[in-house]
Amino acid sequence: MRRMTARPGNAHQARLLRLLRDGGPNSRAALGDRVRLSRSKLAVEVDRLLETGLVVADGLAASRGGRRSHNVRLAPQLRFLGVDIGATSIDVAVTGPELEILGHLTQPMDVREGPVAVFDQVLAMVAKLRDSGVAEGFDGAGVGVPGPVRFPEGVPVAPPIMPGWDGFPVREVLGQELGCPVMVDNDVNLMAMGEMQAGVARSVRDFFCVKIGTGIGCGVVVGGEVHRGTTGSAGDIGHIRVVTDGRQCACGNRGCLEAYFGGAALARDAESAARDGRSAELATRLESAGRLSAPDVAAAASAGDAAALDLIREGGARVGQVIAGLVSFFNPALVVIGGGVTGLGHNLLASVRTQVYRQSLPLATGNLPIVLGELGQVAGVTGAARLITDHLYSPA
């Protein structure tokens, strides 16, 4: 079902829409304070938004002295779709106007099966959400993919772990299928936007969001905006070299961080430890399941398995080594660690912190929190909804 969403006519209206998205219903007087408009100018802009149907009246506000102001809020029927395509799974969610999640589905899926198979799965999940009654149609959709994206066109560019996706017109194809505007970005950028919208980075303007999943990437947020770089590859820290002439990486180079840590490298090293007799716990799990993954390593570490703990500490130290250099260069206010491998929990976090605090200058780390993300599996879909609303809530 195609829905026609109006766009704000100017920067003031765009600012008002984002304030209502991020802060919920508010009075005209309070909104006027935030956008620094006179009462008469504010009235004009709000009335124009009411005419578009993007906002609705929401009763009288609490008195601030004198005549009571009216509340306004985003139209409650607005619906946005967030799609987070990972290397091994897909998350799809429907949000309301303030990006509150109304329905969420997750399914395992190998991104290497290619865009046609993946989007067949995405559309099946969207249909299931529609059938549940949370949305008839969508006013916009945001999509994350696990590789570099040429952002203006919404096209993946030579993604190392996504064979068959290079140049695939994700934005165009999904926009035609859904009948609404679509924006596409790298999955770690969306995780950063999600944590900025509703997670641990809500009040932070300059931070890193490091996603440790099958691979490793970093969302770089500067002044409250994602920094994507000239070609969309900013934050691709998984391919920073940590060992000269080291292990072969999926990108074709040697010694990359991803060749030593991340879901794929961790599973390989855990299976090696199991087969070499270094871990009875991992050997038992390997014999039972036929393969190992990051949750197996987490479970073995929780049981006190020394080999599993060593794998986590060594991997965390490698990640911390790279983050330390970035912290000295960029001086962020916060580092957020997220992604599937964060099931390794505080053992991983402690190892990363130790390395960063040891290597970076005290001036950069003196007040630097390094924390796990708050949103877990919904960080990406929340960020995807924010991405599309940032686009829609900008002047046409």
PyMOL commands that set and color helices and strands:
alter all, ss='L'
color gray80, all
select helices_A, chain A and resi 11-23+28-35+39-52+111-113+115-131+170-178+187-198+237-239+257-259+263-275+280-289+294-302+306-330+340-359+362-365+376-392
alter helices_A, ss='H'
color red, helices_A
select strands_A, chain A and resi 26-27+55-60+70-74+80-85+89-95+101-108+140-145+149-150+155-156+182-186+207-212+216-222+225-226+334-338+370-372
alter strands_A, ss='S'
color yellow, strands_A
deselect
rebuild
show_as cartoon
